[in-house]
Amino acid sequence: MHANTVIRDNIAPDGTNLSPMQISECRLTLGFIVGRQGDLEQACSSAWTD
């Protein structure tokens, strides 16, 4: 999924967020998609990672 690629590409090897807004938007999008599929627990986990 594109959002996972964006997250992976914008985190430095030391864990620093290179584009915090872009990463946040992708995490929220992933959480929204999973929530629409009915898995609220996974949705919250997707949106609130690190």
C-alpha positions in Angstrom: 0.0 0.0 0.0 1.3 3.5 -0.9 0.8 4.8 2.6 3.1 2.2 4.1 5.8 3.0 1.5 5.5 6.8 2.3 5.9 6.0 6.0 8.9 3.7 5.4 10.6 6.2 3.1 10.2 9.1 5.5 11.7 7.6 8.6 15.5 7.8 8.9 17.5 4.7 10.0 17.9 6.3 13.5 14.0 6.6 13.8 13.8 10.3 13.1 10.7 11.4 11.2 11.8 13.2 8.1 8.3 14.4 7.2 6.1 14.3 10.3 3.0 15.7 8.7 3.2 13.2 5.8 3.7 10.3 8.2 0.8 11.4 10.4 -1.5 11.7 7.4 -0.6 8.2 6.2 -1.1 6.7 9.6 -4.5 8.3 9.9 -5.4 7.1 6.4 -4.4 3.6 7.3 -6.4 3.8 10.5 -9.4 5.1 8.6 -9.3 2.2 6.1 -9.0 -0.4 8.7 -11.8 1.2 10.7 -14.1 1.1 7.7 -13.4 -2.6 7.4 -14.7 -3.0 11.0 -11.6 -3.6 13.1 -11.6 -0.7 15.6 -8.7 -2.1 17.7 -6.4 -2.3 14.6 -7.6 1.1 13.4 -6.5 2.7 16.7 -3.3 0.9 16.6 -2.6 2.0 13.0 -3.3 5.6 13.8 -1.3 5.8 17.0 2.0 4.1 16.2 5.1 5.6 17.9 
